[in-house]
Amino acid sequence: MSAKLVFLGRLEDIAGMGELAVNPGPLEQVLAALDPALAIELLGERVRMALNGALLGDGGGVILAEGDELAFLPPVSGG
């Protein structure tokens, strides 16, 4: 089994996909296996994360387990 990364908004465009199955483990390890340009975007200070539907304060110490879903939410703009 695996964990899943979900990319929303402009992050989906940057990733070239809406979601990606990854091996479970520490977030730093998961991001290190991604394209460096995508990892940099995902770590942007205005990008929020939600683990299994719950918003996280920051990404420090996140360890993905099998079946987890980590969504990356870009900043929202509107007018």
N, C-alpha and C positions, 0 to 999 in steps of 0.2 A: 504494500500500500504506500501511498505518498501523501504529501501535503500539497496544497494548491495556493498559488499566488494569483490574485485577481487585480487587473489593471483597469481603472476607470478613467473616463474623460480623455484628456490629451495623453495620459500615460499609456492608454491602450494604443494610441497612434504611434507613440515612441517605441513601444514593445513590439508592435506589429501583430498583436494578438490580445484577446480579452482575458485569457487565463493561461497559466502554465503549471504543469505538475512538476514538483521538485522533491528531492530527497529531504526527509525531516532532518532537523538539526538546528543549531544556533543560527539566528538571523544573519549574523556576519558571514558565516560559512555559506549559507544559501545565496546571499547577494554576491559573494566572491565568485560563484560559479556562473553568474550572469554576464552578459555583455557589459563591459565597464561603463559605457555611456548610459546604459539603462540603469545600472546600479547607482550612478551619480544622481540621476534624475529622481530615483526612488528615495534617496537620502536627503533630498532638498528640504530645507527647514520648514517650508509651508505645506509639505505633503504629510497628510495624516494617515494613520494605519488603523485598521479594525481587525482584530483577531476573533474569528468565529462570531462576528456581528457586534462585538464590543469595542468601542473606540479606545485606543491606547494613548496614554499621556506622552510616551516616547517609545522608541524601539529598543531601548537598552534592556538587555537581559531576556529578550524574546527567544524562546526555543520552540520551534515548530515540531509538533508531534504528528504521528500518522493520522490522516483524516482532517487535520486543521486547515482552515482557510484564512489566509492573510490578504486583506484587501488594501490597496493603496489608493487613497483619495486625494486628487489634486486640489489646489485652491479653486474655489468657485468664484467666478466673476459674473456680474450681471449689471443690468442698467434699467 
